[in-house]
Amino acid sequence: MAEPCFIQVILPLKLEWEPYYRVPEGMQVKFGDRVRVLFAGAFYVGCVSAAGIRPGLTPEKIQPVEGVEDKLPAISEQEILFWRTLSQYYLCTIGEVYKAAYPAMKNHGSRLKAADRAELPGPRTEEPDKNLLPQIREGLQSGKPVLLTGISARKKSDVFLELALDTLAEGKSVLVLVPEIALSEAFPCTLKYHSGLSAAKRKVVEQQVREGEPHLILGTRSALFLPFRNLGLVIVDEEQDPSYKQDSPAPRYHARESAIMLASVHKAGVLLSSSTPSLESIYNAQNVRFVQVNLKKDSSSRSQENWEIIDTGAEYRKKGMVGSLSLKLLAHIKETMDAGQQVLLVGPKRTFEEGRRLETEVQELYPQARIGLLDGTAEDQAQTIRSFMEGEFEIMIVNAFTGRGFESEKIGLVALVSADGILSRQDFRADERAFQLLGRFRHPGRRFVIQTREPGHPVFSALMEGGDFLSRMLEERRFCHYPPYTRLVKLLLKDSNEKRREFLSRELMAELKPIDVPMEAYKDEIRLLFPRDKALVERKQKMALTVSSFEKARKYTGHIIIDVDPA
């Protein structure tokens, strides 16, 4: 009788171990195969993470594999290595990462529309910038991530495409990550991947990537989990954007950091791009972890005469407001439309109702104007953007998040209807986020109007006066021992019983004291600031084990969420 064969299986569950299973005689199972197994009275499709091993359990107690899922694709060693890297860094289980990478979906195919797949333009006769591209290529050859700053969106797209064509010519794929797919319609690609696609369409894209043919893939953060086989370059556009952070469910990853991990697994290059980079990336560039390539801007393009801050508090007092719009802004809107140019009105709220309310208000003031509202699904937004770029609308209403990245030369005015909504005193990142968000609306030749009750806010002063505001904020972070000089981990306690939550929060903080890192307690969360030293990984793991033990001892499982590098 042949000696039994045992395997370990990754299940799509929050498990801190990978269960053993026995392979029935005659069944062929190898690393990466998808198998159907029984666990805790329910059937799951898992991924084989080890085969031909000796279990640490009594063989008679190990259940058999129910079957091999031949119709499901096998998982590569690189995919599992990427999952393990994410699992370790973000303090979640590999089963949670597996579930995110391979969510349950129907096993049927579909065809992709032309909007989801397109042909790339041929090689260009001239490079976008004779000095810029050689610097980027040299930086990529160093093996470090390259941080590209100080470049316009239009020129940036040319750079991305040139680098992508180089990589594709080598027979390798390119992944371009964007915060929101709707705002990147103009960028050419062979495949698109985002949550707006149906499960069937995503499955088709996954299969094409798995087959190994070189592709230029444009996607949101979920595209990191595609089954790459020959990845050569990862580009993260607008790397500072908070949309790259996954808040729920686990893994609560940041696409920028995860892209660097993915590229490391595949030995691929990484290009991060931003006109207003994150403090984390500036810090890494200063410490030579990143290679920074900066395209110097013409200082004359930031003429202060195109900027105006309107104090809405003062305007209300002198009856200079019509609803949410000041008379001064209304005059700018009329002047812009009379000149045959378009207007971009930006509200800070994401909600559908806020956008509709502003649309109604503007339509009453300008009954003859053609007005567009950017909302709905990703496909709806993409169509609205195309219509706006083609001149169908004179006024486009967006919010501060969906309105990013409009580069049409027809836009003569960008106005933030109420900039106060992006200013917050509750988060140490607030000024950084506001500065970055406002900076994305800057464009030479456009008039930029900001309506606010806080005209003297430091963020507005920095935008008007220039100077290195991000460096000043970085120095403040260093003084206060905040990220990026430390690593922040947030423990969120979810409990409908407020008194019990407060009690257990105090108890948990007492248990965490031996880790010896600064802690801050808030209403429903605990924040830990870990020094960036050699003990970082060990301390994070010790914290995770302490939380797990605390949950089990108090029978509080499922109430504590660990969020590494929260947005």
N, C-alpha and C positions, 0 to 999 in steps of 0.2 A: 504494500500500500504506500502510495506516494506521500511524502511529508506535506502537511497542509501549508498553504501560502497565506500570509497575512498582509494586510494593507492598512494605511491610515487614511482617513477621509475628512476633508474640509466640508462641513455642513453650513448651510445658509442660516446659521443661528448664532446667538451670542454665547458661544462656548469658549472657555479658557483652555480647552484641550481639543485634540483631534482624535476622535474615537477610532479604535481598532475594529477591523472586520475580517472575517475568514472568507477566502475565495473558494467556492465550491470546486470540486474536482472537475476538470474539463473546461472550466471557464477561464478565458484569457483576459487578464486585467493588467494595465500598465500605468505608469505615472501620467497624470493629466487626464485620464479617462473620466467620464461622467458615469456614476453608478447610482443605482437606486438601492437605498438601505432603509432599515427600520431603526428609529431612534425614539425612545420614550413613548412608544405606542403609535407613532405616526411615521409615514413614509416621506423621505426626502431624496432629492437628487443632489449628490455631493460630488466633490472633485477629489480624485486620488492624489494625495500629496506625498505618499511614500509606498513603495511596493517591495515585496520580498524581505520583510523585516521580521524581527523577533519581538513579539509583544511583551510588555511588562505585566501581563495578566495571565491568569490560568486559561489556557486555550479553550477549555470546555465552556467557559463563560462568554466567549466571543461569538457574536451573532454572525451568520453568513450574509454575504452580499446577495441581494434579491435579484439583481440583474444589471447588465451593462447597457447604458443608454447609447446605442450605436448611432442613433440619428442626431444626437447632440454632439457638437464639436469638442474635441479634446482641448484642454487648457495647456498652454506652453509653460515651460520652466521660467521664462522671463515674466510672464504674467503673475505667477505665484510669488516670485521674488519681489515684484513690485507691491503685491498685496501685503507681504510680510513687512516690507519697509514702511508702508503706510500704517499698518497695525501697530508696529513698535513706536513710531513717532507720535501718532495721535491717540495712543493708549486705548485702542479698541481691539476687538477680537478679529482674527482673520476671517471668521465666518461672516461678520458684518460687512467686511470689505468684499467678500465673494458675492454676497447678496446684492451689493450695490453694483458690482461689475456685471453680474448675470441675473437681473431681476426676472421673475417668472413672466413668460410671454408665450403666446401661441406659436406653434411650430409650423407656420405656413409662410410662404414667400410672398414677395410683392415686387413690383417694378418701381423704379425711382423716376420722378418727374424731371424735366429738364432743369427746374429750379434747384433740384437736389444734386444734379450731376451736370457738369459743363466741361467744355474743352478749354484747355489753357492756351493763351496766346503763344506764338512762337518766340524764339530768342530775340532779344532786342539788339539793335545795332549800336546803341549808346547806353552806357550805364547811367543810373539815376544821378550819381554823384561820383566823380572820378577819385576823390579823396576819401569819401565816406565808406564805400564798399570795401576797399582794401583794408581799412582799419577794422571793420567788423569781421572780415574773413580771418585776419591775423588773430583777433581776439578769440574767435571760435576755435582756431587751431591750438590755442593755449590749453584747451580743455576746461576752461572756466566759463560760467555764464557771462554773456555780454549784455550790458545795460545800455540801451540806446535812448538818448534824451535830446531835447531841443530840436525836434523835427516835426514838420507839418504832417497831417494825416495823409494828404495826397502823395507827398514825397515818400512817406513811410511805406505806403502800399507798394510803391515801385521798388523800394529796397527789399521788402518781404518777397515780392515776386521774383526778383533777380536771384536772391539767395535760394528760393525754393526751386527755381529752374536748375541751378547748379546741383542741388541735392538730388533732384529727380534724374538728372543726367547720369548720376552715379548709381542709379538703380535703387535709390532709397526713398522712403516716404517722408513727408513733411506734415506736421500737425501745427495748425495755426489756431490758437485759442483766443476767443473774443468774449467780452462780458455778456453781450446780448447779440444773438444771431441776426436780428432784424436790422441792426445798424451796419452790417457788413455785406450788404447785397452786392455792392460794386466790386468786391474783391473776387477774382477768379479762383475756382477750385474744381477738383474733379469729384469730390464727395463732401457732403455736409452731414453733420451729426449733432443733434440737439433734442431736447425733450419735446419740441413741437412736432417732431416726426412721429408717425404711428409706430407701434412696436414692430410691426411687420417690416416697415421701411428701415428701421434701425437694424433689424436682423440682417437685411440684405447688405447694408453698409458694413456691418461687422464681418460678414462672410467675405466680402471683397477685400477688406483689409487683411483678413486672416490668410487669404490666398497668396499674399506676399508681393503682388504687383505694386510698383511704386505709385503712390497717390499723393495729391495735395488735399489734405482734409481740413475743412474749416468747421470748428465746433465750439460749443460751450464747455464748461468744466467737466461734464460727464464723458466727453470724448477721450479723456485720459484713460478710461477703462477699455478702450478698443483693443482688440487682440493683435497688436502690432507684431510684425515679424521682421521688418527691416527698416526700423525708424532711424532716420539720419539727422533730423533737425526738428526742434520744438520751438515755436515762436509764441510768446505770450504778449498779446497786444493790450495796452493800457493795464500794465501789470499791477498798478496801485488800486484797481477798482475793487470795492468791497463785495461786488457780486461774485467774485471768485471764491468766496468763503462759503462752504456748505455748513449750514447751521443745524440741520436735522434731516433725516436721522444719521446715525453713525455710518461710515466714518465722517467725522466733522473736519474735513480736510480743507486746506487752502490750495487752489489750483496752481498758484505760482510756485509754492514750495514743492508741491506734488509733481509738477512738470519737471522740476530739477531732479527729483528722485527718479522719475520715469526715464529721463534722458540718461542718467547715470547707469541705470540697468541696461540700456541699449547702447551705451557708449556713443550717444548722439550729442549734437551741439544744442545750446540753449541761447535764445535771444529774447530778452525782456525789453519791452518798449514802453515809454511813457513821456509825455510832455511835462508832467508833474509827478516824478517818481515817488514811490513810497519811502518812508524814512528807513524801513528795513533794507531796501535796495541801496539807498544812499550810504547807509552804514556799511553794508557789505562791499560797496565800491571803495569806500575810504579805507577799509581793512584788506583790500586787494583780494577779497574772495570773488568779486566780480570784476570784469574789465569794463570800464565805462567809456563809451564813445559818444561824444557830444557834438551835435551840429550847432555851431554858433549862430545865433539869430542876429539879424540886423536890428540894432537898438532903435533905429528910426521907425521900425514897424510897430512899436508899442507907443504910438503917439497918444499922449494923455487926453487930447481933445476928443477922442472917440469914446471916452469913458465918462459915465455920469452916475452919481449916486443920489437917489431921491429919498429924502427923509419923509416917510409917509405919516409919521406922527405930526410933523410940522404942517404937512399938506392937509391933514384932517382938520387941524385947528383953524386953518385959514380957508376951509371949505374948497380945497383944491383937489378933492378926490371924487370920482364918479364910480361908486361901487368899490371894486378893488384896484381900479386903475386911476392913476393921477392924471391931471390935466396935462402935465408936462409930458408924460408917456404917451397920452393920446395924440398930442401934437407930433411927436416923433413917429408914431405909427402912420398918421396921415401923410406926413412928409415922405416917408419911405415908400408907401404905396403909390403916391403921386409920381415918384421917380421911377416907377415900374419895377421896384424891388420887393422881395418877400420879407415877412416878419416872422420871427420865431419867438413865441411867448412861452415862458417856462414857469410852471408852478411847482412848488417843492413836494407836493403830496403825490403819492402813488395811486390813490384811490380813484376809481372810475367816476364817482359822484363829484369829486372836486373838479375833474377835467370837464365834465358835462356842464357844471355850474359856470365855469369860466367861459366855455364855448357859448353858452346862452347869453351871457353878459356881453361878450364881444360882438356876437351876431346882432344884438339889439342896437349897439352903438354903430356898427358898420353893416347895415342890412344888405348892401350890394356886394360885400366882400365874399370871396370864396374861402371858406374856413375848413381846415382839416384838423382832426383830433387823433392823436397817436394813442390807440388803445387796442384791446382785443388780443387775439392770438399772435404768435410770432409771424405767421403768414399774413395776417391782417395788417400788422404793423409794417411788414416789408412792402406790401402793396401801397400803403399810405405814404411811405417814404419815397417810393418810386414815383408816385403821382405828384408829390411835392417837388421832387427834383426836376420833374418834367414841366413844372410851372402850372399845374392844375389848381393849386391853392395859393392864395395871396398871404394868408395867415395860417401858421401851423401852431397848434397848442400841444405842448408836451409837458411832462414833469421833469424834475431835475435829474432823473435817472434815465428815462427813455430818450431824453433830448440830447444826449451826448453824441458828439462826433459828426454833426451835420456839417458838410463841407461845400455845399452848393455856393457857387459864386454869385447867385441871384439873391442871397440873403443879405439884406442891408441893415437889419436891426435884430439884435437878440436882447430880450428883456426878461429879467427875473421879476415876476409879479410880486412875490413876497419871499425875499431871501432869508427871512428870519427862521423859516422852517428847517433850514439846513444848519443852523447854528444851535449848538447844544452845550449845556454846562455839565451834563451828566457823564460824559465820556472823555477820557484824556486824549482820545484820537479826534475829537470833534473839529478842532481848528485845522488839523491836517486834512481831514476829509473835505471840509468846506473849501479850503484853499485849492485842493486838487480838483474838486467838482467845478468850481467857478473857473479855474484855469482852463478847463477843457472847452469853454465857450469863447475863449479869446481867439480872435482871428483878425489879421491886418485888414483894414478897410471897412470893417463892420462897426456900427455904433453899438455899444454895449451899455445897457441901462440896468441898474440894480435898485429896486424899491425895497426899503428896509426901515424899521424903526430904530435900528442901531447903526447909524451912518459912521460912527467912530470906531466900530469894531476893528480889532487888529488885522483880521483877515482882509477886510475891505481896504484898509490902509496899505497893506502889503501889496495888494493887486494894483492899487493906483500908483504907489510910489516906486514899485520895483524892489530890488534888493533880494538877498537870499533868505527868504522867510523860512524855507524848509530847514536850512542849516541852523537858524535860530531856534526852531522848534526841537531840532535834534539835540542841541545843547541843553535845552530845558529837560528833555527826557533823560539825558545823562545825569544831570543834577538830581533828578527825582528818582533815579534807578528804575525807570520804566522802559519797556521795550522801545527800541531794539537792543538796549544794553542789558536787558534781562529777558527771560522767557516767561510769558504769562500763561497760567492755566486757570481756568474758571471751573468751579464745582457748583453746578446748579441743583438746588434741592427743590423738588416738585412735590408738594403736599397740600391738600385742601385744608388740612388742620393746621392753622397758623401757629398755634402754641406748640404743637408737637414738632413742627418744622424748626422753630426757633430753638427749642430744647436740643434737638438732635444736631442742629448746626453748631451749637456751643460744644456739645460732646465730641463731634467730629474734629473741630479745631483743636481740642485738647489732645486727641489721638494723633493729629498731624504735627504737633509741636516738635517731636524728635527729628523730623526731617530738616529742621533748622533753616527755614527760609521765611522771608517776610510774608505775612498774610493780612488780607483786608476782608472784613466781614460786611456784607450788605444785607438787605432785607431777605433775599432768597438765594444768595450765592456767597461763595468764598473764593477769593482770588489769591493765588499764590504766585510770587515772583521768584523765579529760579535764576541764580547767577549763571552766566554763560561760561562755564568752566568745564573741566574734565569730569566732574561729578554730576553733570546735568542729566545724562541718561539714567544713571543709577538712582538719582533722587526722584526723577519722574516715575520710574518703575516702582520705587518704594512707596511713593504717594498712591499710585494706582492699587497696589496690594493692600495698603492701609484702608483705602476706601472700600475695596472688595470685602475685606475681613469685617469692616464696620457694618456693611450692609447685611452680611450673613449673621453676625452676632446679634444685631438689632432686628433681624427679619424685616429689613428696610429695602430689599432688593427691588431695583427698577425705579427708585425715587431719586437717585443721584446721577447726574449727567456730567461726564468729564469732557471739557472743551479746551483743547490745546490751541494756543494762539487765536483766541476769539477775536472776531472783527470788532 
